[in-house]
Amino acid sequence: MQTLPPDSLSRQMRWRYACKKFDSERVIAADVWSALEDALVMTPSSFGLQPWKFLVITSPDVKQQLVPISWGQSQVRDASHVVVFAIRRSVGADDVDRYVRRISEVRGVPVESLGGFRGVMLNFLANPAVNLDDWAARQVYIALGTFMTAAAALGVDTCPLEGIQPAKYDELLQLPQSGHMTIVACAAGYRAADDKHAALPKVRFPAEEMIARI
């Protein structure tokens, strides 16, 4: 299996930054975007339940409408693509059964053989100590990190956006009708030549302070 050389990964991690100004004339090529969508689909999640939906926005009109509900941040207008990371509200038995059927389909095993695993998932979801929306939100941040890392590896700039008005995103994108809720967004494209932030040195604490080797 071909792998990315370690020094290449390190270089790309140092190359990436939260892009403040995108080149609005540059569009992510279809094959590159397809790979990034695949990275989203392949993101791991607790139990594999995938309690999310990813809305990919390329419409100039919709992107423009996102600006005022993103506190005026131009990245949502100028980026090639914007991904809205939404969770499925109140994941329950129907979601578990859909997932079990999918496992059966993909792996060619009887649904009945998955009864134990189904029970584990249902018990977790029924636990009153678990806030399911909070749990789903934590899962969707795994997808955000996966997406941004994959983008960096492919030389695509990103900017994660928590400075948005989720309820207004939901309204614009008609998410309540499908039982979903916006958590975070991420703009993706290519940095503008005059974005001064691209050349700023990364500010990180030393590895020996952040990593404990036991």
Residue, then its C-alpha position, 0 to 999 in steps of 0.5 A: m500500500q502506498t503511503l504518504p512519506p512522514d516528512s511530507l505529512s509534517r510539511q503539509m501540517r506546517w503548510r496549512y493554516a486557518c485561511k483568512k482570505f480565499d482566492s474566489e477565482r480558484v475552484i477545487a478540481a472535481d477529482v480532488w473534491s471527490a477525494l475529500e468527500d470520500a474522506l468525510v464518508m470514511t470518517p470513524s465514529s462511535f460504534g460506526l453510527q455516523p450521526w451526521k450529515f455533510l452539506v456541501i455548498t457551492s452555489p454563489d447565491v447560497k454562499q453569499q447568504l451565509v455571510p451575514i449569518s457567519w458574522g460577516q466572514s468572507q471565507v464562506r463567500d469566497a471559498s470554492h466549497v463550504v461544508v456544513f457539519a450537521i448532527r442528526r438530532s436524537v439518534g435512536a432505535d431507527d438509526v441503529d436498525r438502519y445501521v445494522r441493516r447496512i452492516s448486513e448488506v456490506r459484510g454479507v452477514p445475517v441481521e440476526s447475528l448482529g443482535g448483541f451489537r444492536g443491544v449494546m448500541l441501544n443501551f448506550l443511546a438509552n442511558p439517561a446520563v448521555n446527552l445524545d446531541d452533545w455526543a453527536a456533536r463530538q462525533v462531528y468534530i472527528a469528521l471536521g478534523t479528518f476533512m481538514t487533515a485530508a485537505a492539507a495533504l492534498g494542498v487544499d486550504t481550509c478555515p473551520l468556522e464556529g463563528i456562525q449562527p447555527a440556528k440561522y444556518d438551519e433555517l437557510l438550509q432547511l435542516p429541521q425538516s430532516g431532523h438535523m442541526t448545524i454544529v460547525a462549518c468549514a470553508a475550503g479552497y485556495r489561499a489568496a496571494d495577499d493573505k498575510h496570515a499564510a506566512l506567519p510562523k505557527v505558534r505551538f507549545p513545544a512537543e515535550e510540553m504537550i506529549a507525554r510518553i509513558 
